[in-house]
Amino acid sequence: HLVIGDESALPAVATVLAALPGGVPAVAYLEIADAGEEQELPGGAGVHWVYRGDRAAGEPLADAVRTASLPAGRGQAWLAGESACVRDLRRHLLDDRGLDRRAVYATGYWRAR
């Protein structure tokens, strides 16, 4: 399982991770402003905190996911956050990573100006 989001999605991310059965491999890529926004999340997912700094929302997250080494085989992905970033990462997961369209849930929560 691959979970991707920004700080607007953290409550939903926590719910998704808590719902995964124990022992199910999961990794999360989460974009936040800085280290002060990190928080404990349920489950045993490997969490990669991505700091935005002064970059535009979604850019650091997109870079991190595009260069991530993901496990081989079938997977499922859950994405939420800034709409353009979610759209681009969904396309990346389908076209470049070969995930099945039915195994990718993506929703934009907000739009950058």
C-alpha positions as CSV (number, residue, x, y, z in Angstrom):
1,H,0.0,0.0,0.0
2,L,1.2,3.5,-0.9
3,V,-0.3,6.4,0.9
4,I,0.5,9.9,-0.4
5,G,-0.8,13.3,1.0
6,D,-0.1,16.7,2.4
7,E,-1.0,18.2,5.7
8,S,-4.6,18.7,4.7
9,A,-4.9,14.9,4.3
10,L,-3.2,13.9,7.6
11,P,-6.5,13.0,9.5
12,A,-7.5,10.8,6.5
13,V,-4.0,9.3,6.2
14,A,-4.2,8.3,9.9
15,T,-7.6,6.6,9.2
16,V,-6.2,4.8,6.2
17,L,-3.1,3.5,8.0
18,A,-5.1,2.5,11.0
19,A,-7.4,0.4,8.8
20,L,-4.6,-1.7,7.3
21,P,-4.3,-5.1,8.8
22,G,-1.1,-5.8,10.8
23,G,1.8,-7.0,8.7
24,V,0.5,-5.5,5.5
25,P,3.4,-3.7,3.8
26,A,2.8,0.0,3.6
27,V,4.7,3.2,2.8
28,A,3.6,6.8,3.1
29,Y,5.0,10.0,1.5
30,L,3.6,13.0,3.3
31,E,4.4,16.7,2.5
32,I,4.4,19.2,5.4
33,A,5.8,22.7,5.8
34,D,8.7,21.6,8.2
35,A,9.7,19.1,10.8
36,G,7.5,20.8,13.4
37,E,4.4,19.4,11.7
38,E,5.5,15.7,12.0
39,Q,3.1,13.6,14.1
40,E,2.8,10.0,15.2
41,L,0.7,7.9,12.8
42,P,-0.9,4.5,13.5
43,G,0.2,1.3,11.9
44,G,3.5,0.1,10.8
45,A,3.9,2.1,7.6
46,G,7.3,3.4,6.7
47,V,6.7,7.2,6.7
48,H,8.7,9.6,4.6
49,W,8.2,13.2,5.7
50,V,8.8,15.6,2.8
51,Y,9.4,19.2,3.9
52,R,8.0,21.9,1.6
53,G,10.2,24.8,2.8
54,D,9.8,27.7,0.4
55,R,8.8,25.5,-2.6
56,A,5.3,25.5,-4.1
57,A,2.8,23.1,-2.6
58,G,3.1,19.6,-4.1
59,E,6.5,20.1,-5.8
60,P,8.6,18.4,-3.1
61,L,6.0,15.6,-2.7
62,A,5.8,14.9,-6.4
63,D,9.6,14.8,-6.7
64,A,9.8,12.4,-3.7
65,V,7.3,10.0,-5.1
66,R,8.7,10.1,-8.7
67,T,12.1,9.1,-7.4
68,A,11.0,6.6,-4.7
69,S,12.0,3.0,-4.8
70,L,8.7,1.2,-4.5
71,P,8.3,-2.6,-3.9
72,A,7.8,-4.7,-7.0
73,G,4.4,-6.3,-7.7
74,R,0.8,-5.3,-7.5
75,G,0.1,-2.4,-5.3
76,Q,-2.6,0.0,-4.2
77,A,-2.3,3.7,-3.8
78,W,-4.3,6.3,-1.9
79,L,-3.6,10.0,-2.6
80,A,-5.1,13.2,-1.3
81,G,-4.0,16.8,-1.1
82,E,-3.5,19.7,-3.5
83,S,-5.5,18.9,-6.7
84,A,-2.8,19.5,-9.3
85,C,-0.3,17.4,-7.4
86,V,-2.7,14.6,-6.8
87,R,-3.7,14.6,-10.5
88,D,-0.1,14.5,-11.7
89,L,0.9,11.8,-9.2
90,R,-2.1,9.7,-10.1
91,R,-1.0,9.9,-13.8
92,H,2.6,8.9,-12.8
93,L,1.4,5.9,-10.8
94,L,-0.8,4.7,-13.7
95,D,1.4,5.5,-16.7
96,D,5.0,5.2,-15.3
97,R,4.6,2.8,-12.4
98,G,1.9,0.6,-14.1
99,L,-0.6,0.5,-11.2
100,D,-4.0,-0.8,-12.1
101,R,-6.5,2.1,-12.4
102,R,-8.9,0.3,-10.0
103,A,-6.1,0.2,-7.4
104,V,-5.5,4.0,-7.2
105,Y,-7.8,6.2,-5.2
106,A,-7.1,9.9,-5.7
107,T,-8.9,13.0,-4.5
108,G,-8.0,16.7,-4.6
109,Y,-8.7,18.5,-1.3
110,W,-7.7,22.0,-2.4
111,R,-6.3,24.1,-5.2
112,A,-3.1,26.2,-5.1
113,R,-3.5,29.7,-6.5
